Amino acid sequence: MAVEKSVKILVVYYSLYGHTLQLAQAVAEGAKSVSNVEVMLRRVEEFEVVKQKAIDGNDAAQKIWEQQQDIRVCSLDDLRAANGVVFGSPTRFGNMSAQIKQLFDSMTKLWLNGEMEGKPAGVFTSTASTHGGQETTLLTMMVPLLHLGMIVMGVPYSVDGMIHNEARGGTPYGPTTIAGGQGELEPKPEDLAIAKALGKRIAEVTVKLQ
Ligand SMILES: Cc1cc2nc3c(=O)[nH]c(=O)nc-3n(C[C@H](O)[C@H](O)[C@H](O)COP(=O)(O)O)c2cc1C
């Protein structure tokens, strides 16, 4: 009897205060719910200067730093091995963080060799404030995905909780959450459910494409 080939979904993120991490875990959970799917959860490398100036001596950031030490740093081979990828970043001035941008900037060889072409992909983010740039971050995160030839996917409005006018996340461009100015808010259950729905959707499409 032929052994079914398992499909690999990579969820790679950066998070300083844990909100994007929670979305990443929900995306991973959604992808894992699809049969024949193996999920790789990875963080991106932290910059030494951020470690020294923003994490060391800051109790909240230190706690999240320690929580993430068991999660492996994303390598180029993880990106190569993945059949589908979901990228997550907190918003920085309406854009992705430099740490996630650094991951994209390290992908020249993969781009030259067309190694990411045809792989389904999606994005998610966290902002401090309601109108802090969730959509701009998500849309600009999609630009490198298009250069890489990936198949960019979002969240359809048929997903529960997508049509709303509440102070919470959930956009057609990707899952989001509102962290609060001091990171004092937690992702709402709807934010996590929408993140889970994107993970499941990307995994299902990736399985179909294999
Ligand atoms: C340099 C910098 C720029 C930021 N720019 C924005 C911004 O444009 N809009 C916003 O709502 N929050 C902004 N924030 C807040 C972060 O988005 C917030 O800390 C993050 O969403 C929390 O996610 P995390 O818990 O995964 O680190 C900024 C934070 C920093 C450090």
The ligand as a MOL file (V3000), in Angstrom:
LIG
                    3D

  0  0  0     0  0            999 V3000
M  V30 BEGIN CTAB
M  V30 COUNTS 31 33 0 0 0
M  V30 BEGIN ATOM
M  V30 1 C 9.0400 50.7660 16.5490 0
M  V30 2 C 7.6050 50.4030 16.7700 0
M  V30 3 C 6.6700 50.8270 15.8690 0
M  V30 4 C 5.3190 50.5190 16.0690 0
M  V30 5 N 4.4150 50.9530 15.1500 0
M  V30 6 C 3.1020 50.6990 15.3700 0
M  V30 7 C 2.1270 51.1630 14.4340 0
M  V30 8 O 2.4180 51.7230 13.3910 0
M  V30 9 N 0.8290 50.9410 14.7350 0
M  V30 10 C 0.4290 50.3010 15.8920 0
M  V30 11 O -0.7640 50.1560 16.1320 0
M  V30 12 N 1.3490 49.8010 16.7520 0
M  V30 13 C 2.6560 49.9850 16.5200 0
M  V30 14 N 3.5880 49.4710 17.3900 0
M  V30 15 C 3.1440 48.5920 18.4710 0
M  V30 16 C 3.2990 47.1160 18.0740 0
M  V30 17 O 2.5840 46.8520 16.8980 0
M  V30 18 C 2.8370 46.2130 19.2130 0
M  V30 19 O 3.7740 46.3100 20.2510 0
M  V30 20 C 2.7030 44.7980 18.7070 0
M  V30 21 O 1.5530 44.6620 17.9000 0
M  V30 22 C 2.6180 43.7680 19.7920 0
M  V30 23 O 2.8320 42.5210 19.1800 0
M  V30 24 P 3.7450 41.4210 19.8910 0
M  V30 25 O 3.1170 41.2340 21.2420 0
M  V30 26 O 3.6490 40.2170 19.0410 0
M  V30 27 O 5.1560 41.9560 19.9710 0
M  V30 28 C 4.9300 49.7600 17.1970 0
M  V30 29 C 5.9060 49.3070 18.0940 0
M  V30 30 C 7.2230 49.6180 17.8770 0
M  V30 31 C 8.2620 49.1180 18.8440 0
M  V30 END ATOM
M  V30 BEGIN BOND
M  V30 1 1 1 2
M  V30 2 1 2 3
M  V30 3 2 2 30
M  V30 4 2 3 4
M  V30 5 1 4 5
M  V30 6 1 4 28
M  V30 7 2 5 6
M  V30 8 1 6 7
M  V30 9 1 6 13
M  V30 10 2 7 8
M  V30 11 1 7 9
M  V30 12 1 9 10
M  V30 13 2 10 11
M  V30 14 1 10 12
M  V30 15 2 12 13
M  V30 16 1 13 14
M  V30 17 1 14 15
M  V30 18 1 14 28
M  V30 19 1 15 16
M  V30 20 1 16 17
M  V30 21 1 16 18
M  V30 22 1 18 19
M  V30 23 1 18 20
M  V30 24 1 20 21
M  V30 25 1 20 22
M  V30 26 1 22 23
M  V30 27 1 23 24
M  V30 28 2 24 25
M  V30 29 1 24 26
M  V30 30 1 24 27
M  V30 31 2 28 29
M  V30 32 1 29 30
M  V30 33 1 30 31
M  V30 END BOND
M  V30 END CTAB
M  END
